[in-house]
């Protein structure tokens, strides 16, 4: 659970009536969801329920067909002109997207860059920091994720768990308002899952808004402030972990948990 003692002032996500289709198949069917600053939300649901698509609409990696997504009242990929939404130019989208970090299940590290270089690349490219300051930040972030001895290692020299921890450090390098995790442990060997979850568990204490698509029910129970269960492109049920995971109200939620928990 998030245990920050100071109320965060950034990171409000508001999702209003979002629809999204791929090749004529509607994947999101009118999603309404508000995620409060500093809240840790776990998105659960079966494959194909729309979890990852919803996550990717938050930072405009997926456009929406209808509805809107804002972070602190600002659209990531659009601007409002004359009462209509107009898509921004790519450079403006990239600039706004820095507010919303994302960690993918398959790491997406640059193979030709060291761990340190993977982390400094974005702050330098966006001219946020000098080379020296970017290096200092990267070293502090590597220390934070328990990899201070791997600064000069290339991704191929790291385990899957270590690569994912570098990816988390990279996402933190731009001090985002919101951090998104798309099944961050699904590509890992079982014995490496714990080290990544430990890092996310630590992040949950610092007041950054976290949205986590996960199949780790025990982790969601422990870390999330709220669990949102999706099925067939709709929010079926949401509430505290105890409400949704221990005493689910909706038959579909109960059926899903019975299968997952065996």
N, C-alpha and C positions, 0 to 999 in steps of 0.2 A: 504494500500500500504506500502511496506517497505520503511522506512524513515531514515535508518541508514546513518550517515554522513561520516562514514569511510568505504571505499570499502572493503568488505570481501575478504579474500585470500583463503578461503577453501569452498568446497562444490559444485564443478562442477560435474554435472551428465551428462554423455554422453551415450545415448541409440542408438545403431546402428542395424537396420534391425532385430529386435527381433521377433522371432516366438515362439509360445508356443501352444501345443495341449494337451487336456485331453481326453483320451479314443477315440482317432481318430478324435476329433472335434477341429479344429484350433480356438483358442481363441484370440491369438495375431498374426496378419498377416503382419509382417514386419514393426514394429514400429521404427521410427527414431525421436529422440527428444533430444534436448540439453537444460539443465536447468542450468542457470548461478549461480555462487556463490551469495548467499544472495537473490535470487529471490524467490518470493512467487507464486507458480503455483497451480491453481485449476484444477483438472481433473473432467470433467462433462461427462455425457452420460447415456443412458438408462441401465437398468439391463441387464447383460450379454454382455456389450460392451467391457469388458476387463480391466476396470479401476483398480479394486482391484488386479487382476493378474499382471498388469503392475507395480503397486506399490510394490508388493511383490518380483518382480524380482530385484528391485533396491538393496535390502539388502539380496538377495539370499535365501529368504524363499521359492521362486519358482525358480527352475533351468530353463534355456532357452534351447529350442531345436536347435536354430540357432541364430546367431547374438551375441551381447555382450553388457554388461552394466558395466561402470566404474564410480568410484567416485574419482575425482582428479587423473585420469589416472591409477587408481588401481582397479583391479578386486576384488570383495568381496569374491567370492567363488572359484576362479580359479587362476592359475598362468600360464604364457606363457612359455612353454619349447619346444624348437625345432620347433617353428612356430605353435604349437598346444596348445589349452587350456586343462589343466588338473585340475580336481577338487581337492581342498585342503583337508587336513584332518579336521575333525570336529572342533578340538580345534583351528586351524588356522582360520577357517571360523568364529567361534565365536569371536575371537580376532578382526578380520577385521570388523565384523558386528557391533562392538561397535561404529564405525564411523557413523552409520546410525541408528538413533533411530526410533522406530515405535510405534504409539498409535493406538490400535485396537478399533473397535466399542463396543466390550463387555468387555473392561477394562483389563481383564486377570491379575488381582491382585492375589497375594497369600492369600487365605482366612485365613490362620493360622498366618499371620504376620500383625503387626500393620502398619499404614500408614508410620510411620518412618522406620520400618524394611523393608517394601517393597522397599523403596527408597535406603536404605543403602546396600541392599543385593548384587547388582551387583558390586558396587565399592569395597566392601569387598571381594567378591568371586574372583574378578580379581586382587586383591591385589593392587589396584590403590591408596587406602587411608588407613590410620590408622583408628581404630574404632572411635576415638575422632573426627578426621577430617571428616569422613563419616557422623557422627551424625550432626556436624555443617553444613555440606553441605545440608543434608536432611532438617534440620530445616529452612535453608535459602530458600530452594526451596519450602517448604510448605508455607512459608510466601509469596513467590512470587506468588503462585497460590491461595492465600487467605485462607489457611487452617492451619495457625500456631497453632490454638487451637485444632487440630484434630490429633496431632502426635501419640497419644496412642490409637486411635480408630482403630478397626478392620473393614475390608471392609463391613461386614454385618451391622455395626453401621452407615454407611455413605449412603447418597442418591446417586443415579446414577451420578448426576452431580459432587458430591464430589469425588466419586470413579474415574471418568474420569480425574479430576484435579490431583489426586494423581498419576494416570497413566502417565500424562504429566510430572509431577515432576520427576517420576522415569526415564522416557526417557531422561530427561535433565541431570540426575546425572552423565552420562559418557561424558558430553560435546560433543555431536555428531556434525559432520560437516553438517549433513543433518537430518531433522526430517520429518517423514512420518506420515500422518494421514489418516486412512482408515475409512471414514464416522464416524467421532468422535462423532456425535450427534444423530445418527440414532437409538440408543438404549435408548435414554432419553425421559422422559416425556417432552412435549412442554415447560412447564414452567422452565425446567432446562437447556434448550439449550443455553440460553443467557449467563449463567455463564461460560460455557466451551468456547463458541465463544469469550468471553471477554479475556480469557487467551491466546487463539491463536492469537487474534488481538494484544495483547501486545507482544507476541513472534515475530510477524512480524516486529517489530521496531528494533530488535537487530541484524539483519544481518545473522541469520542462514538460510540456504536454507530450505524452507518449500514446501512440495508437499502434497496437500490436496485433497483426493477424497471426494466429498461432493455433497449433493443434495440441499444445502442451497444457492439458486441463489443470494439472496440479500447479503449474507455474501461474496460469491465469487466476486461479483461486488465491494464490499467495500474494501476487503483485498488483493485480488490477483493482482500481477503485470501482470500476463498472465493467460488466460483461454484456456485450451486445451479440445476440444470436441472430444470424441471417439464414434465410432459406429461400431459394428460388427468387432472389433479387429483392427481397423485402426484409425489413426488421420485424422479426417474429416476437422477440422478447428481449427485454433489457432490465438490468437491475444490479444490485451488489452481487459479488460472487456467491454469497450464501443463498441469495434469492434465486439466482438463475441456475447455479450448479448443484445446489443441495435440495432446493425446493422449487424446481421449474414448474411453471403454471401451464405452459402450452404443450399439447401432446407431441408436437414435432420436436421440441427441445428435449422432452423426456426420451423420445425414441432415439434421437441422435446420441445423447449422453449414455444411454444404455448400451449402444453399439460400441462407442469409443471406450467406455470404462469397462466393458466386458461384463 
